[in-house]
């Protein structure tokens, strides 16, 4: 594991207010992870997104709060800065009440992806209540923020990850909040075979294998992971028929309502090339549709030369 590069502090922070764009409008990196949480802020429902990304300069994080109308009320982007600190805080005012965001990644450890594995926290606090706490340094977070309690009913509702590869696409995956961490591997060779196939493996076990992929480039099936029914959807049209190096999309959903969601929701994300299947959080996770949706893992798999 490797340490987090120096990328946090006043000189590395950019704060946006209600004029900021939604998460769906963020220019996507082919190495990025976005986690979306449903929380209660000042007794009202909101979505808080934590977006991790990595580029040639370093690794960074963005935190965005949306109200129940999916209007961005606050966003902070912590960008690379060679001489800045790796911890800090920012304050905003919502309905005449102070809301603070704290972060500490000074001892964060990372694997191959942009999201830290351990040694960090990100906290959102209002009226001494911990609205959201992400990371394993819980004691340190409560001590720093002065929060006296953690609000219940916070839900980790979705994770959106961009991965890349030639024939094999690998990541670590959980299929429910606080679930077991699994090795997820997607294998697909569309360059040499006249009849390409698609395989999805979890912990080296093949859970899905698709032959005749030219005819089955979109589909879904139900599997069981950790005792939970999981609906798996795939769309590899761009890999087979799209111009250039496109991306495929995979969705792992723990709710039986996933099929209805897949068919009924508007599909648009400016960060993905035209014609590919993608999902906009602010459109997909409307307030009226959050209840009972369970957890969704979105994987955007990009082919590279």
N, C-alpha and C positions, 0 to 999 in steps of 0.2 A: 504494500500500500504506500501511497505517497501523500505528502503534506499538501495542504491548500496553499497556492501561491499568494503573495501579498497583493490583495485585491479589494480590501475593505477599509473604509474610513471616509472622512469628510470629502477628501479630494476625489474619491472614487464613487460617490453617491450622486445619483440624479433623481430628483423627486418630481413627480407629476401630480396634478390635481384632477379635478373632474373633467378636464378637457382631454385626458389621456385616452388612448384607444383601448379596446378590449383585448383580452388574451389572444383571441383568434386573429387579430391583426398584427401580432408580433411576427417579425420576419423569422422564420424557423431556421434553426441550425440543423445540420444532419447529425449533430451530437448534442441533443438537448432533452430534458425531461421536465414535464409540467405536472404538478400535483395539485388537485383541486379539493378543497374542504368546504363542507357546509357547516356554518357556525351561527351563533347568536351574538350579534353586536348591538348593545344597547336595547336588548329585548326584541330585536328585529332580525329576521333571517338574512344572511349574506353568504356570498361565495368568496373564499380567500384562496388565491392561487400562488403557489411557490414554483418559480420557473428556474431551473438550473441549466446552465449552458457552458460550453467550453469552446474556445477558439485558439488561434495561434498565440494570442496575448496572454491568456490565462482562463481561469474558471470564474464565473460570476453567477449572481442570483438576482432575480426580480421578485417582488412581492406585490400583489395587486388585490385590492378589496373592491368587490362589486356589491351594490345593494340588490334588493329583491327584484328591481326592474332591470338588472344587469347593466346599470350605469356605473362606470368606474368612479369611485369617490376618492381613491388614493392609489398611488403606485410609487414604489421606490425601486430604482435600478442601481445595484451596486456593481460598478464597472471596474475593470483592472486598473490598478494604479501602483506602480512599482514601490513607492515609498510610503504607502498608506497602511493603516492598521487593519487588523482582521476582525475587529469587533466594533459595534457602534449602535446608534439608535436614532430614530426619527419620530417626530411628533406631528399629529394632525388634529384638527378640530372637526367633530361631527356633531351637528345639532347642539352646539355650544358645550360639548363634552370633549375632553382631551383623550385621544387614543394614541398609544405609543407602540412602535415596532422596535424590537430589540433583536440583535443577532450577535453571535459569537462563533467564529470558525477558526479561532486561533490555534486549536489543536485538532482540527478536523482531519480525518483520514479518508482517502478516496481509493476506489478501485480503478477499473478501466473506464468507467462512465463519468458523467459530469456531476452526479448526485453523491453526496458524502455518505460513507458507510457508518461512521461513528465520530464522536468527539465534537459535537456542535449542538447549537440550539437556535431556533428562530421563534420568537414569541410576540404575540399581539395582545396588548393589555388595555383595558378600559375600566375605570372605576375600581381599580385594584383587583379586577377579575381577569383571569387568564382566558382570553377568548380562544386562542389557538397556541399550542405548544408543539413544535416539531423538533425532533432530535432526541438524543439520549441523555443530554446533560440537564436533567430536569431540576435537580437541586440547585445547580448554578443559576438556572433561569429564574427560579422563584426568588433566590437571594438577590439577584441583580434587579429584577423588575419591581420587587416589593409586592407582588400579587399575593393574595391570601387564599385564593381558591381557583380551581380549574372548572370552568363551566361544563356541565354535562351535555350530552347529545351532540358533540362535535363529530361529524362524519367525514371520513376520507372517502369521497365518492368516485374519484377517477384519477387515473394516471395516464399521461400521454407521453410516449417516448419515441424518439427518432433513433434508428439504428441503421448501420450500413454494412455492406459486405459484397462479395462477388457471387458466391453460391451458398454460403452459410451465414446466418444472422443469429447472433446469440445475445442473451441478456439474462439478468436475474429478475424473477417475477414473483409477486404475491397476488393471490386471487381473491383476497378479502382483507379487510383491515386487521392488522396484527396476525395475519396468516403466516404459514410457513414459507420460507424463501426457497424458491425452486430454480433450477437451471432450465431455461427455456431456449430451444434451438429450432430454428426454421431452416429447412434445406430445400433449395430449388435451383436446378440448373436449366436455364432456358437457352443456352448458347450453343450447345453441341448436340443435344438429343432431339430426334425428330418427334418424340412423344414425351415431352417434359412431364415430370412428376413433382408433387409437393409433399413434403413430410414435416410434421410438427412433433417434436420430442420434448418431453418433460422428464428431467432427471434420467436422461438416456433411454427412456421408454417411449416408443412410438405411440402417440395417441391418435394421430390422424395421418392417413396416407391417401393421396389423391392421384390416380392414374388418369390419362387422357385429359391433361390439364387444359388443352386448347378448348375443350368443350365444357370444362368445369372450373373456369377461372374465377367464378363467383359462387359462393355457397355458404352453408352453415351446417353445424351438427352439434349435438349435445354430448358432453363428457362429464366425468365426475372427478373432482380434484379436492383432496382433503375432506371428503365427505360432503362436498357441496356440488350441486348441479351447475355446470358452467356451459354457457352457450358460446360457441366459437364461430366467428364469421371471418371470411377471407375474401379479398378482391385483389387479384394479381393481373388484372387486365393490362395495366401499363407495362408490366414486365414482358408480356407476350406480344402486345399489339401497339403499345405506345411509342411515340418517336423518342429517340435518345434514351437517356438513363432515367427512367421514371421510378416511381415508388409504388409499392404494394401496401395495402392496409389490412391489419388484423385486429379484431376486437374479441376480447375475452370478457364475458359478462356473467355475473353470478345471479342475475335475475331472470325469471321466466318471461318478463315483459320485454326482453331484449329484442325479440323478433319484431314486435310492434314498433319499438323505438327505431330500429334500423330502417324500416319501411316508411315511417311517417315523418321523420324529422328532415328539415332542410339540410342539405349537405353542401357546405361551402367553407373553405378556409383559404384566405389569400396567401398563406405561407406555402401551399402545395400547388404543384403545377396543374394547369388547366386540364380538366377531364378526369382527374384522379378522385377517388373516393376519400372523403375526409370529414371531420366533424368539428363544428364550432361549439365550444363549451357554453357560451352565453345563449346560443339557440337551443342546444340539445338539453341542457339541464335547467329548464325553466322551473320556476317555483312550483308550478302546479304538477310537475312531473318528477320532482325529486323524491317524494315519498315512495319507499319500497323498491327503488331502483337497484339497491345493492351496490356492488362495486364494479367499475369498468376499467379494463386495461386496454388502451389503444396503442398499437405498434405501427409506426410508419417505417417500412423497410426500404432503404434506398440502395439501388445497385451502383457499384463503383467499378471503374476499370481496373 
